[in-house]
């Protein structure tokens, strides 16, 4: 059994996604059950599907001194950092702890691959990339972290986590280890993934993209709706009493199949049990679970079975991808922020677009929004290859 960890204060957090830029607009969308999904208008030949596109990205160029990193993904990161005064909070923490004592751990799955796609499309007659798209750092999976490191002028440990859809959940675990072991005193964590042709056509080739808005856990679900997002959180050993806490995390890798979960949900179950053990919690102590809930047939089937078997009926659970789409490497941080909003406002978001739950769903699945006090929330993120993560959060004390 995993040893219990000391809670970490989450002293700042934010997200920019299709359902809203910043916590307040996102909360309004959740309460109003207003989806951020729209008919696909991305790319030269849009696939017939729905996407979670952040419209403000095109109007958010990077500051001139960071022009070498300019691409959709890093613009989305820049947009996210400006929400909820997060950039100022991070800079204040760096000033207090020192730039060598603050880690930067960000998740992504495609990073700036959209810029690489553009560079290949615009090659000249000799096959060379056009000006502005030549710099190698732009075509590296580490592009996102390199940009944010330069922006924050950090000199501590930096790391890119790329474990598909669990990427920006696993960053919390890595940051907690760095802080617990005394390597750093604080960490900026998060994730950014933006829409690109490789993602849209790649998932479509796997027959996982729905032609309609995604319907997590619905008996007639037809696949996922892809989205994009940028989210960040600041972890510190201590913080205001009202600040929420990271109280546990769990990781697993069942390595059952490249794109299908273990048939008995082994990895998902291990990750959740691991998170509960580190938090010193029992399943009945949990009030809300933000499910991975992609609306693909197999993922929802397996996750529904595991939730029904592990947790008592009173525990509420839902997928919020009907609001945001599946933001891939940014899904973990997006849904972590939603879980924190749920704790702060006593809101259980329903499962948007689910009208007839799959027969395998237990009584835990919430279809409509519910309002009641919440103290503990879990957030699930499951990636390709059985790379799973679960985060446990506790509400602060008012």
C-alpha positions as CSV (number, residue, x, y, z in Angstrom):
1,X,0.0,0.0,0.0
2,X,1.3,3.5,-0.9
3,X,2.3,5.6,2.1
4,X,0.2,8.6,2.9
5,X,1.6,12.0,1.7
6,X,1.5,15.4,3.3
7,X,-1.1,17.6,1.5
8,X,0.1,20.4,-0.8
9,X,-1.7,23.8,-1.1
10,X,-3.0,24.7,-4.5
11,X,-2.4,28.5,-4.2
12,X,-3.5,29.4,-7.8
13,X,-5.1,27.6,-10.7
14,X,-6.7,28.4,-14.0
15,X,-7.8,27.0,-17.3
16,X,-8.7,28.3,-20.8
17,X,-10.9,25.9,-22.7
18,X,-13.8,25.9,-25.1
19,X,-16.3,26.3,-22.3
20,X,-14.7,29.4,-21.0
21,X,-11.5,31.5,-20.4
22,X,-10.8,31.4,-16.7
23,X,-12.6,29.9,-13.8
24,X,-15.6,32.2,-13.6
25,X,-16.7,31.8,-17.2
26,X,-16.2,28.1,-17.0
27,X,-18.2,27.9,-13.8
28,X,-21.0,29.8,-15.5
29,X,-21.0,27.4,-18.4
30,X,-21.1,24.4,-16.1
31,X,-24.1,25.9,-14.1
32,X,-26.0,26.8,-17.3
33,X,-25.2,23.4,-18.9
34,X,-23.8,25.4,-21.9
35,X,-21.5,23.3,-24.0
36,X,-18.4,24.7,-25.6
37,X,-18.5,22.2,-28.5
38,X,-19.2,23.5,-32.0
39,X,-19.3,22.0,-35.5
40,X,-15.7,21.4,-36.7
41,X,-14.3,24.4,-38.6
42,X,-10.6,23.5,-38.1
43,X,-8.2,22.9,-41.0
44,X,-8.5,23.2,-44.7
45,X,-10.8,20.1,-45.0
46,X,-12.7,19.9,-41.7
47,X,-13.9,16.4,-40.7
48,X,-17.7,16.2,-40.1
49,X,-17.6,16.2,-36.3
50,X,-17.8,18.5,-33.3
51,X,-14.8,20.1,-31.6
52,X,-14.0,22.1,-28.5
53,X,-12.1,25.1,-30.1
54,X,-10.8,28.0,-28.1
55,X,-11.7,30.9,-30.4
56,X,-9.4,33.5,-28.8
57,X,-6.2,31.7,-29.7
58,X,-5.8,33.4,-33.1
59,X,-6.0,36.8,-31.4
60,X,-3.3,36.0,-28.7
61,X,0.1,36.4,-30.3
62,X,3.1,35.9,-28.1
63,X,5.1,39.0,-26.9
64,X,7.7,40.0,-29.5
65,X,10.6,38.7,-27.5
66,X,9.2,35.2,-27.6
67,X,8.5,35.2,-31.4
68,X,10.7,32.1,-31.9
69,X,8.1,30.0,-30.0
70,X,5.1,31.4,-31.8
71,X,2.6,28.6,-32.7
72,X,-1.0,27.7,-31.8
73,X,0.0,25.6,-28.8
74,X,2.2,28.2,-27.3
75,X,-0.3,30.9,-28.0
76,X,-2.9,28.8,-26.1
77,X,-0.4,28.5,-23.2
78,X,0.1,32.3,-23.2
79,X,-3.7,32.8,-23.2
80,X,-4.1,30.4,-20.3
81,X,-1.3,31.9,-18.2
82,X,-3.1,35.3,-18.4
83,X,-6.4,34.0,-16.8
84,X,-7.2,34.5,-13.1
85,X,-4.0,36.4,-12.5
86,X,-2.1,33.1,-12.7
87,X,1.0,34.6,-14.2
88,X,1.3,37.2,-11.4
89,X,0.8,34.4,-8.8
90,X,3.5,32.3,-10.4
91,X,5.9,35.3,-10.5
92,X,5.2,36.1,-6.9
93,X,6.0,32.5,-5.8
94,X,9.2,32.6,-7.8
95,X,10.2,35.8,-6.1
96,X,9.5,34.3,-2.7
97,X,11.1,30.9,-3.2
98,X,13.8,31.8,-5.8
99,X,13.9,30.7,-9.4
100,X,16.0,27.7,-8.6
101,X,13.5,26.4,-6.1
102,X,10.4,26.3,-8.3
103,X,9.9,23.4,-10.7
104,X,8.0,23.5,-14.0
105,X,6.2,20.3,-14.9
106,X,3.8,20.5,-17.9
107,X,2.0,17.8,-19.8
108,X,1.2,17.7,-23.6
109,X,0.6,15.1,-26.2
110,X,1.2,16.9,-29.5
111,X,3.0,20.1,-28.3
112,X,3.6,22.3,-31.3
113,X,3.2,19.6,-34.0
114,X,0.6,21.9,-35.7
115,X,3.5,24.2,-36.5
116,X,5.4,21.3,-38.0
117,X,2.4,20.4,-40.1
118,X,2.3,24.0,-41.3
119,X,6.1,24.0,-42.0
120,X,5.8,20.9,-44.2
121,X,2.8,22.4,-46.1
122,X,4.7,25.6,-46.8
123,X,8.1,24.2,-47.9
124,X,9.8,26.0,-50.8
125,X,10.9,24.4,-54.1
126,X,14.0,23.1,-52.4
127,X,12.0,21.5,-49.6
128,X,13.1,24.1,-47.0
129,X,10.9,25.3,-44.2
130,X,9.7,28.9,-44.5
131,X,11.1,31.7,-42.3
132,X,9.6,31.7,-38.9
133,X,9.2,28.0,-38.8
134,X,12.8,26.9,-39.1
135,X,13.9,27.0,-35.4
136,X,14.3,23.4,-34.1
137,X,12.9,24.2,-30.7
138,X,9.5,24.8,-32.2
139,X,9.3,21.3,-33.6
140,X,10.3,19.6,-30.3
141,X,7.9,18.0,-27.8
142,X,9.6,20.2,-25.3
143,X,8.5,23.4,-27.1
144,X,5.8,24.2,-24.5
145,X,8.0,23.8,-21.5
146,X,10.9,25.7,-23.1
147,X,8.5,28.6,-23.8
148,X,7.0,28.8,-20.3
149,X,10.4,28.4,-18.7
150,X,11.8,31.3,-20.7
151,X,8.6,33.4,-19.9
152,X,8.9,32.8,-16.1
153,X,12.8,32.9,-16.1
154,X,12.9,29.7,-14.2
155,X,16.2,28.0,-13.3
156,X,14.8,25.0,-11.3
157,X,13.9,21.5,-12.6
158,X,11.8,21.5,-15.8
159,X,10.1,18.5,-17.3
160,X,7.7,17.7,-20.2
161,X,5.3,14.8,-19.4
162,X,3.9,13.1,-22.5
163,X,1.8,10.1,-21.6
164,X,-1.1,10.8,-23.9
165,X,-4.4,11.7,-22.1
166,X,-3.0,11.3,-18.6
167,X,-0.1,13.8,-19.2
168,X,-1.4,16.8,-17.2
169,X,-2.7,14.7,-14.4
170,X,0.6,13.0,-13.9
171,X,2.4,16.4,-13.5
172,X,0.8,16.7,-10.0
173,X,2.4,13.4,-9.0
174,X,5.8,14.4,-10.3
175,X,5.7,17.8,-8.7
176,X,4.6,16.3,-5.3
177,X,7.6,14.0,-5.4
178,X,10.0,16.9,-6.2
179,X,8.6,19.0,-3.3
180,X,8.5,16.1,-0.8
181,X,12.1,15.1,-1.5
182,X,13.2,18.7,-1.0
183,X,14.4,19.3,-4.5
184,X,12.1,22.4,-4.8
185,X,9.7,24.3,-2.6
186,X,7.0,24.9,-5.1
187,X,5.9,23.8,-8.6
188,X,4.0,25.3,-11.6
189,X,2.2,22.4,-13.1
190,X,-0.3,22.1,-15.9
191,X,-0.8,21.2,-19.5
192,X,-1.5,22.5,-23.0
193,X,-2.7,20.7,-26.1
194,X,-4.1,22.4,-29.2
195,X,-6.1,21.1,-32.1
196,X,-4.1,20.0,-35.2
197,X,-4.7,17.8,-38.2
198,X,-2.6,15.0,-36.8
199,X,-4.9,14.7,-33.8
200,X,-8.2,15.0,-35.7
201,X,-7.3,12.7,-38.5
202,X,-5.4,10.3,-36.2
203,X,-8.3,9.7,-33.9
204,X,-10.7,9.6,-36.9
205,X,-8.5,6.8,-38.4
206,X,-9.1,4.9,-35.1
207,X,-12.9,5.3,-35.7
208,X,-13.1,7.1,-32.3
209,X,-14.5,10.5,-33.4
210,X,-18.2,11.1,-33.1
211,X,-20.1,12.9,-35.8
212,X,-22.3,14.6,-33.2
213,X,-21.4,16.2,-29.8
214,X,-19.9,13.5,-27.6
215,X,-22.3,11.7,-25.2
216,X,-20.3,10.3,-22.3
217,X,-21.8,7.1,-20.8
218,X,-24.8,7.2,-23.0
219,X,-26.0,3.9,-24.3
220,X,-25.9,5.4,-27.9
221,X,-22.6,7.1,-27.6
222,X,-20.6,7.3,-30.9
223,X,-17.2,8.5,-29.9
224,X,-15.3,11.5,-28.6
225,X,-15.3,15.2,-29.5
226,X,-11.7,16.5,-29.6
227,X,-10.9,19.8,-27.8
228,X,-8.0,22.0,-26.8
229,X,-7.1,23.7,-23.5
230,X,-4.4,25.3,-21.4
231,X,-4.4,25.0,-17.7
232,X,-2.1,25.6,-14.8
233,X,-1.8,25.2,-11.0
234,X,0.7,26.4,-8.4
235,X,1.6,23.8,-5.7
236,X,3.3,24.9,-2.5
237,X,3.9,23.3,0.9
238,X,1.8,25.8,2.7
239,X,-0.9,28.3,1.7
240,X,-4.0,30.0,3.0
241,X,-6.4,27.8,4.9
242,X,-9.1,28.4,2.3
243,X,-6.8,27.0,-0.5
244,X,-7.7,23.6,-1.8
245,X,-5.2,20.8,-1.3
246,X,-3.7,18.0,-3.3
247,X,-4.1,15.2,-0.8
248,X,-3.3,12.1,-3.0
249,X,-2.4,10.8,-6.4
250,X,-2.2,7.4,-8.0
251,X,-0.5,6.2,-11.1
252,X,-0.6,2.8,-13.0
253,X,0.4,1.4,-16.3
254,X,-1.4,-1.8,-17.2
255,X,0.1,-1.9,-20.7
256,X,-2.8,-4.0,-21.9
257,X,-3.2,-2.5,-25.3
258,X,-2.1,0.5,-27.3
259,X,-5.6,2.1,-27.4
260,X,-8.0,-0.1,-25.4
261,X,-8.2,-0.3,-21.6
262,X,-7.7,-3.5,-19.7
263,X,-11.0,-5.5,-20.0
264,X,-11.4,-5.6,-16.2
265,X,-10.2,-2.0,-15.6
266,X,-7.1,-3.1,-13.8
267,X,-5.1,0.0,-14.4
268,X,-8.0,2.4,-13.6
269,X,-8.8,0.6,-10.4
270,X,-5.1,0.5,-9.3
271,X,-4.7,4.3,-9.9
272,X,-7.8,5.2,-7.9
273,X,-6.9,2.8,-5.0
274,X,-3.4,4.3,-5.0
275,X,-4.7,7.9,-4.8
276,X,-7.0,7.0,-1.9
277,X,-4.2,5.3,0.0
278,X,-1.9,8.3,-0.4
279,X,-4.7,10.5,0.8
280,X,-5.6,8.2,3.8
281,X,-9.2,7.9,2.5
282,X,-11.7,5.2,2.0
283,X,-14.0,5.0,-1.1
284,X,-16.9,6.2,1.0
285,X,-15.0,9.4,1.9
286,X,-15.2,10.6,-1.7
287,X,-18.0,13.1,-2.6
288,X,-17.4,13.6,-6.3
289,X,-15.4,11.9,-9.1
290,X,-14.6,13.7,-12.4
291,X,-14.5,10.7,-14.7
292,X,-12.2,10.3,-17.8
293,X,-15.5,9.6,-19.7
294,X,-14.4,10.1,-23.3
295,X,-17.7,8.8,-24.8
296,X,-15.8,6.1,-26.7
297,X,-17.5,2.7,-26.3
298,X,-14.8,0.8,-24.5
299,X,-13.5,3.5,-22.2
300,X,-16.9,4.4,-20.7
301,X,-17.9,0.7,-20.4
302,X,-14.8,-0.2,-18.4
303,X,-14.7,3.0,-16.3
304,X,-18.4,2.6,-15.4
305,X,-17.9,-0.9,-14.2
306,X,-14.9,0.1,-12.0
307,X,-16.8,3.0,-10.4
308,X,-19.8,0.9,-9.7
309,X,-17.7,-1.8,-8.0
310,X,-15.4,0.5,-6.0
311,X,-17.6,3.2,-4.7
312,X,-20.8,3.3,-2.6
313,X,-24.0,4.6,-4.3
314,X,-23.9,8.0,-2.5
315,X,-20.7,9.0,-4.3
316,X,-21.4,11.2,-7.3
317,X,-19.5,10.9,-10.6
318,X,-19.7,12.5,-14.0
319,X,-17.8,13.3,-17.2
320,X,-17.5,16.9,-18.2
321,X,-16.1,16.4,-21.7
322,X,-19.5,17.4,-23.1
323,X,-18.6,20.9,-22.1
324,X,-14.9,21.0,-23.1
325,X,-14.3,18.1,-25.5
326,X,-11.4,15.8,-24.9
327,X,-8.4,18.1,-24.6
328,X,-5.9,15.1,-24.6
329,X,-2.7,16.1,-22.9
330,X,-4.5,19.0,-21.3
331,X,-7.5,16.9,-20.2
332,X,-6.0,16.2,-16.8
333,X,-5.5,19.8,-15.8
334,X,-8.8,20.9,-17.3
335,X,-10.7,18.4,-15.2
336,X,-8.6,19.0,-12.1
337,X,-9.7,22.7,-12.3
338,X,-13.3,21.6,-12.8
339,X,-12.9,19.3,-9.7
340,X,-11.6,22.2,-7.7
341,X,-14.5,24.4,-8.9
342,X,-16.9,21.6,-7.8
343,X,-15.3,21.6,-4.3
344,X,-15.3,25.4,-4.0
345,X,-18.9,25.9,-5.1
346,X,-20.6,22.6,-4.0
347,X,-21.4,21.8,-7.6
348,X,-21.6,18.3,-9.1
349,X,-21.7,18.9,-12.9
350,X,-23.9,16.5,-14.6
351,X,-22.9,14.4,-17.6
352,X,-23.8,16.7,-20.5
353,X,-25.5,15.1,-23.5
354,X,-26.1,11.8,-21.7
355,X,-29.8,11.0,-21.7
356,X,-30.0,7.2,-21.5
357,X,-27.1,5.8,-19.4
358,X,-25.3,2.7,-20.5
359,X,-26.7,-0.3,-18.6
360,X,-23.3,-0.8,-16.9
361,X,-23.5,2.5,-15.2
362,X,-24.1,2.4,-11.4
363,X,-26.1,4.8,-9.3
364,X,-23.0,7.0,-8.9
365,X,-23.4,8.6,-12.4
366,X,-24.9,12.0,-12.2
367,X,-26.8,13.1,-15.3
368,X,-28.1,16.5,-14.2
369,X,-26.2,19.1,-12.1
370,X,-26.5,18.8,-8.3
371,X,-25.7,21.3,-5.6
372,X,-24.6,20.2,-2.2
373,X,-21.4,20.5,0.0
374,X,-18.4,18.6,-1.3
375,X,-15.2,17.9,0.7
376,X,-13.2,15.4,-1.4
377,X,-13.0,15.0,-5.2
378,X,-11.1,12.6,-7.4
379,X,-10.2,13.3,-11.0
380,X,-9.5,10.4,-13.4
381,X,-7.2,10.6,-16.5
382,X,-6.5,7.5,-18.6
383,X,-4.0,7.5,-21.5
384,X,-3.1,5.3,-24.4
385,X,-1.1,2.2,-23.5
386,X,-2.9,1.9,-20.1
387,X,-1.1,4.9,-18.6
388,X,-3.4,6.0,-15.9
389,X,-3.6,8.7,-13.2
390,X,-6.0,9.7,-10.5
391,X,-5.8,12.8,-8.4
392,X,-7.4,13.4,-5.0
393,X,-8.3,16.9,-3.9
394,X,-9.7,18.2,-0.6
395,X,-11.6,21.5,-0.1
396,X,-9.9,24.3,1.9
397,X,-11.2,25.5,5.2
398,X,-13.2,28.7,4.9
